[in-house]
Amino acid sequence: MNNSLKTPKKSLPFNWYYDEKTYQSEITKIFNKEWIYICHVDSIKPMHYRTLKIDNKSIVLIKNNEKKISVFFNTCMHRGSQIFQEEEGKMHSPVIICPYHQWSYKSSNGELLNTTSINYEKFSKKEYGLKNVNYHIWNGLIFINLGKNKNFSKKSVFQYYDDTFEKLNLNQFVTGHIWKKKVQCNWKIYWENYSECLHCPNIHPELSDLVPLYQRRLVDIKDHPEWNILKDKYSNPKFQGGLKDGSQTWSFDGNAQGHLLESVKEELESKGQIYISTWPSMFLGVYGDHVRVVRLIPTGPEEVELTAEWLFQKNTLNDPNYQKSNVIDFGILVMNQDADIAEINQKGLYNLGSEQGVLMPEEYIIYEFQKYIKKRLI
């Protein structure tokens, strides 16, 4: 059985990638309801905070000295002032103080400590604490849900999942680098680009050299209708999958520098890389010596912010001879190439309004993604 689509499928209407009403519907029906990835627990230091905007909503995540996480809506309960203005920073005390009227709150649970007003005879501080945001830490990865009373379930949260991931003790990994970039395209464009490799040979020549299967414009060997025949006939990685001979990881030279992820070594030798993803906000790749997590947050109908975290085992980063730039710069190269072509894709959408394109056999993941979108919007 192969993965490919058997008949042509219509794509989403072109104007869904820039129409303001469609975008606001996506914010309301998708981003305000689904589990959204924030960051790895190691990427925020104790006694630091980080804010995140999802359209006009702002949340703040705080890690205290005991490394406990708290997540609140970034709103003072006096008259609604925003409290934290910066994207991230250091907490100078365990007390949160609103910059407007200086109401103070416990950072651990949001409890209102004091106001600066004359006291009423009857005033319940318990009623005016910061509003908590539902969050869940899964394998060291922090997710939030802006809705209420929604349980985190691996089965429902991840559309694409590989059980091999469970062999990694990812909550023990540490952050080696964080990279951000705003791309001038609709958030769906970047997801769709990630979900196919028809573009790989011409857009990613370096990556296609490292992963020979990509030279055939395929994500998986099973994407071709005759994959099993070709696999038996040819021993080349183009037909077997995995990295090119002699390579161990996604980097400029393919060298893992003696720091292979031993728990998943066997699977990586055959597959080359392991992916999991959760729409609408995160995809994660496991490579020979590191893990890369990419978060997508729309900042408007025609702009998306990418945040990539490179995670390593502690002993890898503690090795003075390990050159982490070998993998980080390679990943940035690939993401910049994707960003450039995604922006070109965006520029072509305005000419034909509600016209629809077509999905080809290899674009079965995009077909599932677009069904996911339509199910929630229509």
C-alpha positions, 0 to 999 in steps of 0.5 A, a space after each residue: 500500500 502506498 501513501 499517494 493520493 489516487 485522484 486529483 484533489 482541489 486545494 483550499 481557495 487562494 483567498 483563504 491565504 490572505 482574507 482577513 475574515 478567514 484569518 479571524 475565523 482561524 484564530 477563533 476556531 483553531 488557535 483559541 481552541 487547540 493546544 499550542 506549543 510554547 517552548 521546551 522547559 529548559 529554554 526558560 531560566 528560573 526566575 524568568 518570564 516569557 510572553 506570547 501573543 496569539 492575535 490580540 491575546 497575550 499570555 505570560 509563562 513564568 518559571 520560579 526558583 524551584 523550576 515550577 511553571 505558571 501560565 496566566 493571561 497577561 492582564 491585571 484584574 483591576 481594570 485590565 491593564 497589560 502587565 508584562 510588556 517585553 517578550 521575555 525577561 528576568 523576574 526580580 522577585 516572586 511578586 508580579 506588580 502591575 505597572 499601572 496601579 501596582 496591584 501585586 500578585 503571587 507569581 506561583 499561583 496568581 493570587 492577589 496580594 495587595 492593591 494600592 487603594 483604600 480598603 473596602 470593608 468587604 473586598 475579597 482578594 480571592 476573586 481578583 487573582 490573575 486568570 490561569 491559562 490551561 497548560 500541560 508539560 509533555 516530555 519537557 514540551 510546554 503546551 497551552 490551551 486558551 479554552 477551558 477544561 480541555 484535556 491533553 491527549 497524545 492521540 488527539 493532539 498529534 496528527 503525525 506521531 512516531 512511537 520511536 520518539 518515546 525512547 528519547 528522554 527529551 525532558 532531560 535535553 537542554 537548549 543549545 540555540 533559539 532562532 526566530 524569523 518572521 516570514 511574509 506568508 500565511 501560516 498555512 503556506 509554511 505548513 504546506 511547504 513543510 508537508 511535501 518534498 516536491 520542492 526539495 531538489 531545486 529549493 534545498 540542494 544541500 538537504 537533498 544531497 544529504 537525504 537522497 530520497 528527497 531528490 525523488 521529490 518524496 517524503 517517504 519511500 511509500 509515497 511512490 506507487 511501486 515503492 516495494 518493487 523499487 526498494 527490492 531492486 535498488 540498494 541506493 538510499 534514494 529508494 531505501 530511505 535514510 541519509 547518504 552513505 557515511 552521514 549520521 545527522 542533519 548537518 553540513 558534513 553529516 557528522 554527529 561528532 561522536 554524540 549519536 542519540 543512542 536510544 534511537 540510533 537504530 531507527 535513525 540509521 534506517 529512516 534518517 530522521 524522525 518526525 512528529 507534528 501537531 497542527 496548528 503550531 509545532 513540528 519536531 524532528 529527531 536527528 542523529 545528535 539533536 532534536 529541532 522543534 519549530 513553532 509557528 504562530 501567525 502574526 497576521 493573515 500574511 505573516 507567520 513567526 517561526 521559532 526554532 529550538 535546537 535541543 541536545 543531550 547535556 554531555 553533547 553541549 558539555 563537550 568542548 570539541 563539539 561544534 553545534 554550529 554544524 547542525 544549527 547553521 544547516 537547519 537555519 539554511 533549510 528554514 531560510 530556503 523554505 521561508 524564501 519560497 513560501 514568500 514567493 508562493 504568497 505573492 502569487 495568490 492574489 491574482 485569482 481570488 477564490 480560485 482553487 489549485 490542485 493537490 498532486 499524488 505526493 501531497 497527501 499530507 497537505 490534503 489531510 491538513 486542508 481537511 483539518 482546516 475545513 472541518 474547523 472553519 466550515 
